[in-house]
Amino acid sequence: AAGGRGPASPVVTQQEKDAIRACFAAMDTDGSGTVDADELREKLGSLGVQMSLSEASDAIRRAQPDGGGELSIDGFIDLMEAQLVGARRRESEAARQKVGLERDRSDLEARTSCWICESWQPVEIAYEGEAIAVWAFTSLDGYQRATRLTKDVDGKFSCQRMLPPDQICVVLQVDHGTALVAGLETARLPEPVTLKLRQAEELPAPGGPAPTTAEVSEVSVVQLGGGGRKPKPGAAAAPAPRRAVVIDDPSSPGGICVKPRITETEFKAKKRREPWCFEKSLFAAWRFETPRVYSAAFSADWGHMKVHKFMKEKADQDQIADAFKAHYGEFARIYRRCAATSSDRSTTMGVSMATCLELMASASVLDDQFCKMADVDTMFIAARVREKGADKRPLAIKVGDMLLRFQFAEFLVRIAVARFWKTKEVDTLAQAVDRLFACLTAQLGPAVADLQEFLQAFHTEACDRVLRARESALGVAFRCHSGRWAKPGETRMMCCREFEGVLGTADAFNERFLARDVPYAFQLGLQLYQDELFDLDFAQMTFLEFLHGLGAAAHLRADAEPLAVRLGCIVDRLVQCEGLNNVLRGLK
């Protein structure tokens, strides 16, 4: 470790290089190995940047003059690396100019004020062995936080930290183990310290389960100030000198007192953290599905259902309404699954005729009397017809060949009456509705339980921490990908097609979670809305629902890792790719 005064040269990490290659592969739609002006313009258009064909050609010509109007993978990598390095240099220079101090200082000093009052100095922590990922823990915060070291082109891992003129202890995490800093004195800790080991996607899986903690009793010592005293090899680590500040004595007017002074990092490390609670998390505004919510949604649907057309008696209508209302939670989840299966990623969410037939067949509801396949088709068409005397307000959605939520509810009522009541298998209409939902939930049991299982796994401290750490970057990604088809003046919200683009950018798919499952993740991320006819909120995501959609995608991947780890990988890739997209937007 050594103090550094010059600014560190910006480098492009291997993860960023891999993301650049993935970005090029996404742009190269014809698989030719090169990108032409039309492909570049299409990519920039998806990012909200309108560029003409001639402007795209000029950008390619500037990046690769000898490319014949096309950009190869090597030329694209060189272009993106130059853009990234240039952007970081501009940010570094802006940080220097923002703090107008007369002293010449490093880029690290420009981002912190610790050295002003306590003579903190920039220190480089380095590791030169064979490794994939390296982190540094220090005694400044009780070995709680880890700083990841960056690997340069020569294979050396390093990072810069601002450290006070005291004896600071350092220990490294190298891949799944620990190590000391070469070239520094070592010391024994009075008591062993337990480190919470960090994980990285690129680390190879160990022979058994990946270790999550490691106990260390020996550390490397960085000695700044203190008259140049150094610990003897193997000696016990000395406690850091206590710092103090002189202030007015509140108990004695005109007097002074000396109080211990600690840094913000030390204060946060010593401060007792409050237990995590849902009410103070990012999820606090989530509206859960309760009987009250179900009752409001059912009332909105029942007003448009044409049950009175085939059940003339008021008592029969009330009997059906009470029975269906009791099952509305199951209905909402079955509808969500069927609508996702039928979805074409447009703003219209509904259930297709093919999905209805498949649902009835798989639930063994079809018979040879009043519920044959032809009868199901007829009931589907009858449910789809909107009554002339109904609400005359214009619908906010485009009605196509699919059943909306209230129409799907009417379709299920027609099926229950035809299959179980007309055949005299049950004595009452309420029993007919109960029998139908018993058949459906037996077939769609896992899908019905999905929402509850997902929310229980997602509404946790670990997932909240992952999202809070990247909240601002996720907000930028949400704004950039939302409202592409919104009218001027409308609130920018995210539709299913835009959400699919986000998941594609984050490479969120695997063999269990395919692109065809995106509508279901989208539906799991949405809250239940009372109105699905005159307002499009039910088919578009707010930022809170966008976060839940990302969590749903991680949940449906069904990997072995905890949900928070899966979510962190998706979010990290999304944030990294959004950084590259911002560079692409700057090409114009």
Phi and psi in degrees as a GROMACS rama.xvg file:
@    title "Ramachandran Plot"
@    xaxis  label "Phi"
@    yaxis  label "Psi"
@TYPE xy
-149.478  150.079  ALA-2
-72.5507  139.96  GLY-3
-124.096  141.939  GLY-4
-112.45  -26.6063  ARG-5
-84.9389  152.442  GLY-6
-69.5114  141.021  PRO-7
-69.6678  138.962  ALA-8
-70.8356  131.498  SER-9
-63.4484  136.42  PRO-10
-126.034  158.443  VAL-11
-103.481  121.242  VAL-12
-74.3227  164.938  THR-13
-64.3813  -36.3903  GLN-14
-60.4822  -41.1475  GLN-15
-67.4728  -37.5755  GLU-16
-63.4806  -40.664  LYS-17
-64.0131  -39.0597  ASP-18
-65.87  -36.028  ALA-19
-63.6364  -42.6856  ILE-20
-63.5044  -40.8427  ARG-21
-64.8758  -37.8399  ALA-22
-63.3998  -41.7687  CYS-23
-63.9318  -41.8492  PHE-24
-62.1272  -36.8066  ALA-25
-68.407  -33.5743  ALA-26
-75.5531  -32.948  MET-27
-78.7351  74.5284  ASP-28
-67.5588  -27.7459  THR-29
-93.8935  0.434755  ASP-30
68.2196  24.3562  GLY-31
-81.5948  -12.397  SER-32
87.4789  -0.406118  GLY-33
-137.128  160.207  THR-34
-115.097  127.232  VAL-35
-98.6111  179.508  ASP-36
-63.0231  -36.2301  ALA-37
-67.0687  -41.3217  ASP-38
-67.7765  -39.4136  GLU-39
-64.9531  -42.1277  LEU-40
-63.4158  -40.3334  ARG-41
-63.8698  -41.4152  GLU-42
-64.0741  -45.9365  LYS-43
-65.8104  -34.071  LEU-44
-63.9013  -37.5269  GLY-45
-66.8466  -20.0872  SER-46
-95.5219  6.47654  LEU-47
88.2211  9.16333  GLY-48
-106.164  115.612  VAL-49
-87.4108  120.437  GLN-50
-134.658  136.072  MET-51
-76.5868  166.892  SER-52
-63.3142  -39.1263  LEU-53
-68.3983  -37.1205  SER-54
-66.1132  -38.7095  GLU-55
-65.4783  -39.8173  ALA-56
-63.5063  -40.5456  SER-57
-63.8756  -40.0253  ASP-58
-63.3431  -41.0533  ALA-59
-67.9766  -40.6812  ILE-60
-63.951  -38.3276  ARG-61
-67.8126  -36.2259  ARG-62
-75.589  -37.4224  ALA-63
-143.274  85.285  GLN-64
-59.0475  -32.2698  PRO-65
-97.2751  20.0621  ASP-66
-90.5523  0.759452  GLY-67
66.2767  32.7265  GLY-68
83.8138  6.35663  GLY-69
-128.788  155.138  GLU-70
-113.815  120.023  LEU-71
-81.2635  172.208  SER-72
-63.1589  -39.9467  ILE-73
-66.7628  -41.6808  ASP-74
-65.5049  -37.8003  GLY-75
-66.6735  -41.5223  PHE-76
-62.7784  -44.9573  ILE-77
-60.9315  -41.6794  ASP-78
-63.2463  -48.1373  LEU-79
-67.3461  -39.2618  MET-80
-63.7464  -42.1747  GLU-81
-63.3626  -38.9677  ALA-82
-66.453  -42.6214  GLN-83
-64.8642  -46.9076  LEU-84
-63.2395  -41.3674  VAL-85
-64.1921  -40.3421  GLY-86
-63.4476  -40.1545  ALA-87
-69.9544  -35.3356  ARG-88
-66.5076  -38.9368  ARG-89
-66.1076  -39.4644  ARG-90
-63.492  -40.5534  GLU-91
-64.0349  -42.4556  SER-92
-67.2233  -37.7561  GLU-93
-64.114  -37.7119  ALA-94
-65.661  -36.2653  ALA-95
-66.154  -43.0641  ARG-96
-73.521  -25.6453  GLN-97
-66.2437  -39.7028  LYS-98
-95.0728  98.6627  VAL-99
-82.5083  73.8343  GLY-100
-106.768  149.049  LEU-101
-76.333  -22.6426  GLU-102
-78.0323  139.764  ARG-103
-76.7843  124.724  ASP-104
-143.261  167.02  ARG-105
-78.5921  170.263  SER-106
-62.3556  -34.8882  ASP-107
-65.2142  -40.5374  LEU-108
-64.6055  -33.2397  GLU-109
-66.908  -19.7026  ALA-110
-98.2653  0.665966  ARG-111
-142.91  152.08  THR-112
-109.972  9.86053  SER-113
-59.8573  -40.2645  CYS-114
-67.2221  -19.6534  TRP-115
-63.6108  -46.8906  ILE-116
-98.8603  -16.1528  CYS-117
-132.966  15.4497  GLU-118
57.9681  38.4574  SER-119
-65.5095  151.098  TRP-120
-128.625  146.602  GLN-121
-73.404  132.685  PRO-122
-130.164  135.884  VAL-123
-96.5472  128.175  GLU-124
-106.446  125.405  ILE-125
-130.471  154.356  ALA-126
-143.337  129.803  TYR-127
-117.971  12.6504  GLU-128
-85.2033  -178.373  GLY-129
-76.829  126.451  GLU-130
-166.322  163.695  ALA-131
-103.902  -40.0187  ILE-132
-145.166  138.781  ALA-133
-134.987  136.935  VAL-134
-126.338  154.815  TRP-135
-119.28  129.603  ALA-136
-109.736  141.377  PHE-137
-128.124  162.764  THR-138
-77.0359  -5.66875  SER-139
-57.2871  -38.1658  LEU-140
-120.653  24.4955  ASP-141
72.6066  27.8208  GLY-142
63.2895  33.6758  TYR-143
-91.2508  -45.2164  GLN-144
-97.6444  149.772  ARG-145
-121.511  136.591  ALA-146
-105.522  124.929  THR-147
-81.0264  134.101  ARG-148
-84.128  144.574  LEU-149
-96.9102  137.901  THR-150
-93.189  128.106  LYS-151
-93.9834  -175.6  ASP-152
-66.9913  -21.8861  VAL-153
-88.6621  2.05975  ASP-154
86.7593  8.70089  GLY-155
-91.3706  133.802  LYS-156
-95.8988  134.847  PHE-157
-156.762  158.313  SER-158
-152.438  160.191  CYS-159
-113.124  136.054  GLN-160
-130.515  145.846  ARG-161
-87.6314  121.889  MET-162
-125.003  147.233  LEU-163
-77.6423  164.799  PRO-164
-76.8803  58.8866  PRO-165
-131.276  -175.979  ASP-166
-88.2521  111.787  GLN-167
-111.726  130.176  ILE-168
-95.0079  140.183  CYS-169
-132.628  140.765  VAL-170
-140.146  144.629  VAL-171
-105.415  144.869  LEU-172
-101.488  118.797  GLN-173
-113.513  110.627  VAL-174
55.0669  -116.084  ASP-175
-99.8523  6.13782  HIS-176
-123.877  -168.862  GLY-177
-123.19  159.909  THR-178
-156.56  164.907  ALA-179
-100.58  164.428  LEU-180
-83.8223  123.027  VAL-181
-65.3197  141.252  ALA-182
89.0358  -2.45684  GLY-183
-108.466  154.167  LEU-184
-65.9055  153.83  GLU-185
-114.061  159.039  THR-186
-149.968  151.791  ALA-187
-89.2145  140.233  ARG-188
-81.4016  144.076  LEU-189
-57.4165  -37.2954  PRO-190
-136.231  141.203  GLU-191
-58.732  148.04  PRO-192
-114.218  138.514  VAL-193
-98.0554  120.971  THR-194
-94.7419  139.768  LEU-195
-89.254  104.819  LYS-196
-67.3349  142.186  LEU-197
-87.5379  156.418  ARG-198
-119.154  148.833  GLN-199
-138.654  142.301  ALA-200
-61.6506  -32.5752  GLU-201
-79.6505  -8.46588  GLU-202
-70.8127  133.488  LEU-203
-68.0798  147.87  PRO-204
-69.5827  133.426  ALA-205
-70.2817  177.131  PRO-206
-59.1588  -41.8588  GLY-207
-112.469  -155.235  GLY-208
-62.6374  140.928  PRO-209
-64.4879  129.523  ALA-210
-66.349  142.589  PRO-211
-106.112  -18.981  THR-212
-137.045  160.452  THR-213
-147.782  140.142  ALA-214
-102.395  128.432  GLU-215
-124.71  144.019  VAL-216
-125.368  -4.87515  SER-217
-127.726  137.544  GLU-218
-135.253  162.068  VAL-219
-88.8156  150.584  SER-220
-120.714  124.828  VAL-221
-99.6319  120.61  VAL-222
-112.664  112.041  GLN-223
-118.752  126.995  LEU-224
75.3338  -160.396  GLY-225
70.4187  27.0581  GLY-226
70.6941  15.9646  GLY-227
78.5345  11.4267  GLY-228
-68.8186  141.605  ARG-229
-126.308  145.967  LYS-230
-73.0455  150.153  PRO-231
-73.6416  146.324  LYS-232
-54.8726  130.263  PRO-233
82.2823  -3.42329  GLY-234
-73.5366  161.371  ALA-235
-69.5473  142.717  ALA-236
-66.8093  128.793  ALA-237
-79.9867  144.68  ALA-238
-66.4886  146.19  PRO-239
-68.3099  140.986  ALA-240
-58.6856  141.193  PRO-241
-78.2455  134.91  ARG-242
-97.6132  150.534  ARG-243
-137.277  162.181  ALA-244
-137.921  140.895  VAL-245
-96.0582  126.107  VAL-246
-135.719  168.294  ILE-247
-65.2684  140.26  ASP-248
-83.8561  113.824  ASP-249
-66.3749  -23.7582  PRO-250
-89.2371  -9.70844  SER-251
-136.982  97.8723  SER-252
-56.798  129.101  PRO-253
88.1383  -11.0011  GLY-254
-93.4706  173.126  GLY-255
-127.885  161.825  ILE-256
-147.209  159.004  CYS-257
-109.246  125.238  VAL-258
-122.876  148.164  LYS-259
-64.8815  143.038  PRO-260
-113.39  130.889  ARG-261
-129.413  155.823  ILE-262
-80.822  169.229  THR-263
-62.3284  -38.9885  GLU-264
-63.1885  -44.4256  THR-265
-64.9251  -39.3808  GLU-266
-62.9771  -43.9545  PHE-267
-66.2928  -35.0162  LYS-268
-67.8454  -37.0035  ALA-269
-84.4167  -24.8576  LYS-270
-66.1261  133.38  LYS-271
-73.141  119.07  ARG-272
-76.9989  135.391  ARG-273
-68.6877  145.473  GLU-274
-60.1813  144.682  PRO-275
-67.2058  139.16  TRP-276
-138.471  148.009  CYS-277
-61.5819  -36.9399  PHE-278
-64.4291  -21.983  GLU-279
-107.022  10.9829  LYS-280
-93.8773  176.49  SER-281
-65.3706  -19.2916  LEU-282
-90.4963  1.72841  PHE-283
-57.9909  -32.3793  ALA-284
-83.9653  1.15845  ALA-285
-65.8892  134.687  TRP-286
-99.2662  108.901  ARG-287
-74.6387  157.768  PHE-288
-83.1551  109.523  GLU-289
-117.469  166.631  THR-290
-55.2664  -32.3721  PRO-291
-67.5433  -41.2492  ARG-292
-65.2784  -43.0497  VAL-293
-61.4763  -41.214  TYR-294
-62.9459  -41.9911  SER-295
-66.2337  -42.2045  ALA-296
-66.628  -40.295  ALA-297
-63.6251  -42.3874  PHE-298
-60.541  -39.3553  SER-299
-65.7783  -39.2538  ALA-300
-72.8168  -42.3374  ASP-301
-61.6281  -32.0851  TRP-302
-65.2719  -18.7244  GLY-303
-108.077  -9.02385  HIS-304
-77.036  142.09  MET-305
-98.7985  44.5817  LYS-306
-63.5451  -31.4433  VAL-307
-65.8325  -14.6726  HIS-308
-73.7596  -32.3314  LYS-309
-117.246  -4.67232  PHE-310
-127.265  99.6511  MET-311
-77.8408  -30.5495  LYS-312
-78.0324  134.044  GLU-313
-62.8868  -35.6035  LYS-314
-64.9297  -38.7512  ALA-315
-66.6201  -40.7577  ASP-316
-62.2206  -43.3165  GLN-317
-65.2276  -36.9564  ASP-318
-63.6241  -43.1981  GLN-319
-65.878  -42.8235  ILE-320
-60.9693  -45.3247  ALA-321
-64.1743  -41.3518  ASP-322
-67.9807  -43.4596  ALA-323
-67.9919  -38.0411  PHE-324
-60.8672  -36.6907  LYS-325
-66.4553  -24.8009  ALA-326
-104.375  13.8365  HIS-327
-65.9534  -32.637  TYR-328
-61.0064  -44.8022  GLY-329
-64.3453  -41.5011  GLU-330
-59.2456  -44.6335  PHE-331
-60.8089  -39.2979  ALA-332
-74.6773  -36.537  ARG-333
-64.9085  -42.6287  ILE-334
-62.0379  -41.3943  TYR-335
-60.1829  -42.5573  ARG-336
-69.0398  -44.1536  ARG-337
-68.1253  -38.3589  CYS-338
-65.2709  -36.4438  ALA-339
-66.5549  -38.5423  ALA-340
-65.4945  -34.0203  THR-341
-87.7962  -8.85816  SER-342
-67.6095  142.153  SER-343
-109.486  20.8169  ASP-344
69.6495  10.3473  ARG-345
-85.7675  -176.771  SER-346
-78.3005  -11.8377  THR-347
-89.4828  114.674  THR-348
-98.8515  125.468  MET-349
-163.885  178.245  GLY-350
-113.637  127.942  VAL-351
-81.8007  165.061  SER-352
-63.9276  -39.6438  MET-353
-62.0424  -40.7633  ALA-354
-66.4002  -39.4724  THR-355
-62.2105  -44.0947  CYS-356
-62.9385  -44.204  LEU-357
-62.9738  -39.4866  GLU-358
-63.4522  -45.9502  LEU-359
-66.875  -37.599  MET-360
-68.9793  -44.3822  ALA-361
-67.7093  -27.8101  SER-362
-88.9303  5.05722  ALA-363
57.987  40.8646  SER-364
-92.6123  -25.8322  VAL-365
-65.1303  144.884  LEU-366
-140.849  -171.226  ASP-367
-108.838  19.3779  ASP-368
-113.842  -85.7626  GLN-369
-107.481  3.59832  PHE-370
-134.22  47.8706  CYS-371
-77.5715  171.359  LYS-372
-59.5323  -38.6409  MET-373
-65.0922  -36.5965  ALA-374
-66.9152  -38.0223  ASP-375
-62.3275  -41.6029  VAL-376
-59.9498  -43.6343  ASP-377
-64.1479  -43.0973  THR-378
-67.9386  -33.0542  MET-379
-61.9665  -47.3522  PHE-380
-65.4291  -40.6375  ILE-381
-63.8236  -39.6567  ALA-382
-69.5223  -27.5036  ALA-383
-76.7519  -20.1726  ARG-384
-72.795  127.39  VAL-385
-89.6456  130.447  ARG-386
-65.7768  138.316  GLU-387
-65.2417  -33.2561  LYS-388
-84.927  4.23487  GLY-389
-74.9877  -177.048  ALA-390
-53.5024  127.899  ASP-391
-88.0229  -1.39043  LYS-392
-61.6169  143.486  ARG-393
-67.271  139.578  PRO-394
-73.8502  146.719  LEU-395
-81.4394  -11.1627  ALA-396
-116.949  160.945  ILE-397
-90.3782  116.478  LYS-398
-79.2733  121.292  VAL-399
-114.009  -138.496  GLY-400
-94.403  13.6025  ASP-401
-111.747  158.404  MET-402
-84.9778  127.524  LEU-403
-74.4664  178.309  LEU-404
-60.8564  -46.8525  ARG-405
-68.6441  -31.3675  PHE-406
-71.2337  -37.4388  GLN-407
-65.5411  -37.1247  PHE-408
-63.6323  -43.0485  ALA-409
-63.8961  -39.1029  GLU-410
-59.2346  -44.3589  PHE-411
-66.0349  -36.4886  LEU-412
-63.5274  -44.6724  VAL-413
-59.3494  -41.5122  ARG-414
-63.3343  -44.8193  ILE-415
-61.517  -43.1216  ALA-416
-64.9389  -46.7924  VAL-417
-68.8629  -40.5212  ALA-418
-81.99  -37.7085  ARG-419
-114.105  -28.7617  PHE-420
-90.4235  -44.3665  TRP-421
-67.0788  -29.6058  LYS-422
-84.2234  1.82841  THR-423
63.7835  23.8651  LYS-424
-75.1668  -21.7748  GLU-425
-130.061  162.897  VAL-426
-91.9555  -26.8667  ASP-427
-128.629  162.059  THR-428
-67.8918  -34.7528  LEU-429
-61.1447  -40.2746  ALA-430
-66.067  -33.3009  GLN-431
-63.7629  -43.7975  ALA-432
-64.0999  -41.6416  VAL-433
-61.137  -43.7331  ASP-434
-63.1653  -40.5097  ARG-435
-62.6932  -46.5168  LEU-436
-68.9431  -28.0082  PHE-437
-64.1699  -40.6472  ALA-438
-67.1417  -43.4729  CYS-439
-69.5597  -44.4181  LEU-440
-70.7183  -28.2745  THR-441
-65.1527  -34.8761  ALA-442
-81.6722  -37.7777  GLN-443
-109.59  28.7633  LEU-444
-52.5935  -52.3915  GLY-445
-60.541  -38.1271  PRO-446
-68.5304  -36.3623  ALA-447
-66.8638  -34.8994  VAL-448
-84.0241  -9.92118  ALA-449
-56.4085  -46.8481  ASP-450
-61.4003  -46.8338  LEU-451
-63.6391  -43.5335  GLN-452
-63.4048  -41.8045  GLU-453
-63.824  -48.191  PHE-454
-64.3441  -36.4347  LEU-455
-64.5367  -38.6286  GLN-456
-78.2942  -27.6586  ALA-457
-86.856  -38.8905  PHE-458
-79.6691  66.6644  HIS-459
-130.291  165.371  THR-460
-63.4548  -39.7065  GLU-461
-62.0663  -45.9255  ALA-462
-68.1699  -37.1516  CYS-463
-61.7498  -40.1763  ASP-464
-65.1035  -42.7609  ARG-465
-59.5563  -45.2891  VAL-466
-74.3695  -37.1201  LEU-467
-64.3536  -37.535  ARG-468
-64.1089  -23.3623  ALA-469
-125.72  22.531  ARG-470
-59.6307  -45.1985  GLU-471
-66.0833  -42.0597  SER-472
-65.9066  -37.6295  ALA-473
-67.3108  -34.9657  LEU-474
-62.2226  -40.7218  GLY-475
-63.6709  -44.6912  VAL-476
-61.748  -40.6994  ALA-477
-63.1975  -44.6928  PHE-478
-67.3969  -36.649  ARG-479
-69.5841  -30.5408  CYS-480
-101.95  2.20604  HIS-481
-105.026  155.068  SER-482
71.243  25.5862  GLY-483
-63.7685  -31.0531  ARG-484
-109.321  13.9902  TRP-485
-74.5893  147.582  ALA-486
-78.7071  155.958  LYS-487
-55.8891  132.378  PRO-488
91.5553  -15.3476  GLY-489
-79.1654  151.145  GLU-490
-66.2987  133.752  THR-491
-78.2226  114.563  ARG-492
-128.391  165.949  MET-493
-103.935  125.528  MET-494
-91.0581  175.681  CYS-495
-63.6996  -39.0381  CYS-496
-64.9923  -39.5853  ARG-497
-68.015  -37.8399  GLU-498
-63.9922  -38.1618  PHE-499
-62.2542  -38.4565  GLU-500
-63.4921  -37.9788  GLY-501
-63.5242  -46.0484  VAL-502
-65.7465  -34.7824  LEU-503
-65.3051  -40.6015  GLY-504
-61.0986  -39.1707  THR-505
-83.8488  1.0671  ALA-506
51.3543  51.6882  ASP-507
-86.7866  -2.47849  ALA-508
-89.9257  149.477  PHE-509
-144.954  -167.083  ASN-510
-70.0483  -19.8875  GLU-511
-94.6057  -28.8586  ARG-512
-118.263  101.235  PHE-513
-100.713  169.919  LEU-514
-60.6916  -29.4063  ALA-515
-70.279  -15.4244  ARG-516
-89.344  -0.414578  ASP-517
-58.8969  -44.1634  VAL-518
-58.7458  -32.722  PRO-519
-70.7446  -41.6543  TYR-520
-61.6331  -39.1056  ALA-521
-61.5889  -44.3264  PHE-522
-66.4472  -39.1143  GLN-523
-64.1848  -29.7324  LEU-524
-79.6525  -13.9865  GLY-525
-88.871  149.252  LEU-526
-84.6854  161.716  GLN-527
-82.7358  126.281  LEU-528
-109.258  145.418  TYR-529
-68.1423  -42.9347  GLN-530
-101.795  118.506  ASP-531
-121.358  21.3388  GLU-532
-119.374  -44.2161  LEU-533
-109.773  8.07146  PHE-534
-145.924  136.732  ASP-535
-90.5775  5.25344  LEU-536
-57.634  -31.9417  ASP-537
-68.2614  -17.5656  PHE-538
-112.588  9.85042  ALA-539
-136.7  150.126  GLN-540
-96.6305  134.057  MET-541
-80.2616  176.672  THR-542
-63.2148  -40.3244  PHE-543
-62.0444  -42.4746  LEU-544
-69.3232  -32.0127  GLU-545
-60.9516  -43.4117  PHE-546
-61.7816  -41.0895  LEU-547
-67.7887  -33.2662  HIS-548
-63.9307  -41.1613  GLY-549
-62.5423  -41.6942  LEU-550
-63.231  -38.9479  GLY-551
-64.2756  -39.9104  ALA-552
-61.6003  -44.0038  ALA-553
-64.1627  -37.1626  ALA-554
-65.0961  -44.2964  HIS-555
-72.7219  -17.0131  LEU-556
-64.0635  -30.289  ARG-557
56.1729  38.2228  ALA-558
-73.8515  171.646  ASP-559
-74.8012  -26.1978  ALA-560
-69.6309  158.899  GLU-561
-59.7144  157.339  PRO-562
-58.7994  -38.6092  LEU-563
-62.7668  -36.8804  ALA-564
-68.0449  -44.2022  VAL-565
-62.0817  -43.8693  ARG-566
-63.0564  -41.3831  LEU-567
-61.423  -39.0326  GLY-568
-64.5163  -44.0605  CYS-569
-63.371  -46.3291  ILE-570
-65.2993  -41.4484  VAL-571
-61.5884  -44.515  ASP-572
-65.4957  -38.3906  ARG-573
-64.2999  -46.2939  LEU-574
-63.4991  -40.8737  VAL-575
-65.6672  -44.1551  GLN-576
-67.8753  -33.0526  CYS-577
-65.0889  -34.0042  GLU-578
-61.7947  -41.3893  GLY-579
-67.7151  -38.1981  LEU-580
-62.8631  -36.7027  ASN-581
-63.8733  -36.9794  ASN-582
-65.9554  -40.2638  VAL-583
-62.5207  -39.5562  LEU-584
-61.8099  -28.6606  ARG-585
-76.6134  -7.04539  GLY-586
-63.446  -31.4457  LEU-587
